[in-house]
Amino acid sequence: MKIVHLSDLHLGKRVNGFPMLEDQKHILSQILQHIDEIKPQAIVIAGDVYDKSVPAAEAVELLDEFLCELANRELHVFVVSGNHDSVERLAFASRLIESSGVHIARVYDGRVKPIVLQDENGPVNFYMMPFVKPFVVKERFPEENINTYTDALAVAVKQMDVNEKERNLLVAHQFVTGTKGVAGLLRSDSEDISVGGLDNVDASVFAPFDYVALGHIHGPQNIDGYDHIRYCGSPLKYSFSEVKHEKSLTLVDFGPKGKVNITPIPLTPKHDMREIRGTYEELTDARNYTGTPTEDYLHVTLTDELDVVDALAKLRTIYPNIMILDYDNNRTRSSKVVTGTADMSKSPMEIISEFFKARNNDVEMTDEQRDYIQTLINKIWED
């Protein structure tokens, strides 16, 4: 049985103020192309379907289109909510649409019953576990000793009464760690993780399952010590801490009991996310950017010692999708702190000139910079 594992779509997300909807449409279309080539029996989507608990209308419409495309292919689709989703909103009308093969996990009530698919090797039991916090499980099982996320998931799994003689798959959205703990994970700053990893779940609680399809961590990876427990990662890069990620979907091939093959299938974004650096002169030299993907989402670091006037607007004539512009030079590395108060008997230009000099290691403004500042001062006074 072939199963495609997806997660962390974050539909409707904005990154550094840039809407990602068109990029998400592009990547979902590409995923559908891969699905047509692979011809799987099932798709699992392991949470963070939306980026917000109250998603924008455009994000809802995009998910609707994607699920309809999957249903039209007569696939079984298993969807759980993540920590970014509202489980109630995501599961709206789930009972009505189950007949189309789309199964959406409802609010956790202590009962997680499998949906069973058959192939030539017998049944495969699909369990769906929405994102839960310990108090949610504690409310259902007050007699259990539940203090941590590991305790909560251990109780939830025990209550599933999994038949370990059969093939079992769990779809979940939790912060799961293996033998090396938090240090064993490839992480990014676009993930919501508690300080110190207090929300982590020990992977050992998932022992009854032949494959655990996880969402939450954006870098594709198996849990250390548990090759059958995997984060497929987000299909797109959602922060510059992910620039080195190789985004993919995960193909899971279930053979007979105990035989599971995992194959990542690379995804190509509409716009990649990259970091570039150099002086303003270097980055605007056509010899350095001609033939490169200048429309990628960029974090640009200028190494000029003096700030370039209106640098962002000028650079965007070449690189239209600059998300972040910053400087790496003696001033920024020294992080010199300016103290004291300004002498208000001085003119605005004198105050700004002194501030500039203090922040730039005693370097004076150029005539061009002074003219630019004076123009701004005149405009402000006129207004």
Secondary structure, 3 states (H helix, E strand, C coil): CEEEEECCCCECCEECCEECHHHHHHHHHHHHHHHHHHCCCEEEEECCCECCCCCCHHHHHHHHHHHHHHHHCCCEEEEECCCCCCHHHHCCCHHHHHHHCEEECCCCCCCCCCEEEEECCEEEEEEEECCCCHHHHHHHCCCCCCCCHHHHHHHHHHHHCCCCCCEEEEEEECEEEECCEHHHCCCCCCCCCCHHHCCEEEHHHHCCCCEEEEECCCCCEEECCEEEEEECCCCCCCCHHHCCCCCEEEEEEECCCCCEEEEEEECCCCCCEEEEEECHHHHCCHHHHCCCCCCCEEEEEECCCCCCCCHHHHHCCCCCCEEEEEECCHHHHHCCCCCCCCCCCCCHHHHHHHHHHHHCCCCCCCHHHHHHHHHHHHHHHHC
